[in-house]
Amino acid sequence: MSKHLQYQTQGTCSRQIDIVLSDDNTIEDIRFEGGCNGNLKGICALVKGRKASEVKAMLEGITCGSKSTSCPDQLARALSEVC
């Protein structure tokens, strides 16, 4: 059975991340609302099929310009809710 997570982002151009995870916390589907369309499609393509814990470890702490967070960092924070 899949789990669906909706995460409201903070401090980024994207507004929300929708994530579908398998029972073993593999990312089955992911979608960002708002933000830089091409970059976020690329992130989604790269993380699909990977374990949430692996993606979290790769992306946490990434910043965007002078901001203290980024869309990848927000994804890591969302995944912290499940792993």
C-alpha positions in Angstrom: 0.0 0.0 0.0 1.4 3.4 -1.0 1.6 6.4 1.3 0.8 9.9 0.1 2.5 12.9 1.7 1.6 16.6 1.0 4.2 19.0 2.3 3.7 22.8 2.3 7.1 24.3 1.5 8.5 27.4 3.3 11.0 29.9 2.0 11.0 28.7 -1.7 9.3 29.5 -4.9 7.5 26.2 -4.9 4.4 26.0 -2.7 3.9 22.3 -2.1 5.5 18.9 -2.7 3.3 15.9 -3.3 5.1 12.6 -2.7 3.9 9.0 -3.1 6.0 6.4 -1.3 5.9 2.6 -1.4 5.7 0.5 1.8 9.5 0.4 1.9 9.7 4.2 1.5 10.8 4.2 -2.1 9.7 7.3 -3.9 7.1 6.2 -6.5 5.9 9.6 -7.7 6.7 13.2 -6.8 5.4 16.5 -8.0 6.2 20.1 -7.0 3.7 23.0 -7.3 5.2 26.2 -8.4 8.9 26.9 -8.6 11.4 26.5 -11.5 9.6 24.0 -13.7 12.6 22.5 -15.6 14.8 22.2 -12.5 12.1 20.6 -10.4 11.2 18.1 -13.2 14.8 17.2 -13.2 14.9 16.6 -9.4 11.7 14.5 -9.7 13.2 12.3 -12.4 16.4 11.8 -10.4 14.7 10.8 -7.1 12.0 8.5 -8.5 12.8 4.9 -7.6 15.2 5.9 -4.8 14.7 5.3 -1.0 13.5 8.4 0.9 16.4 8.1 3.3 19.0 8.2 0.5 17.3 11.3 -1.1 17.1 13.0 2.2 20.8 12.5 2.9 21.8 13.8 -0.6 19.6 17.0 -0.5 19.4 18.3 3.0 21.1 21.6 3.6 21.2 22.7 0.0 20.6 26.5 -0.2 19.3 28.7 -3.0 21.1 32.0 -3.4 21.0 33.9 -0.1 18.0 31.8 1.2 18.7 29.4 4.0 16.8 26.6 2.2 15.9 25.5 -1.4 13.4 23.2 -3.1 15.8 20.2 -2.7 16.2 21.0 1.0 12.5 21.3 1.4 12.1 17.9 -0.2 14.6 16.5 2.4 12.6 18.1 5.2 9.4 16.6 3.8 11.0 13.2 3.7 12.1 13.7 7.4 8.5 13.1 8.2 8.7 9.5 7.0 12.3 8.5 7.7 
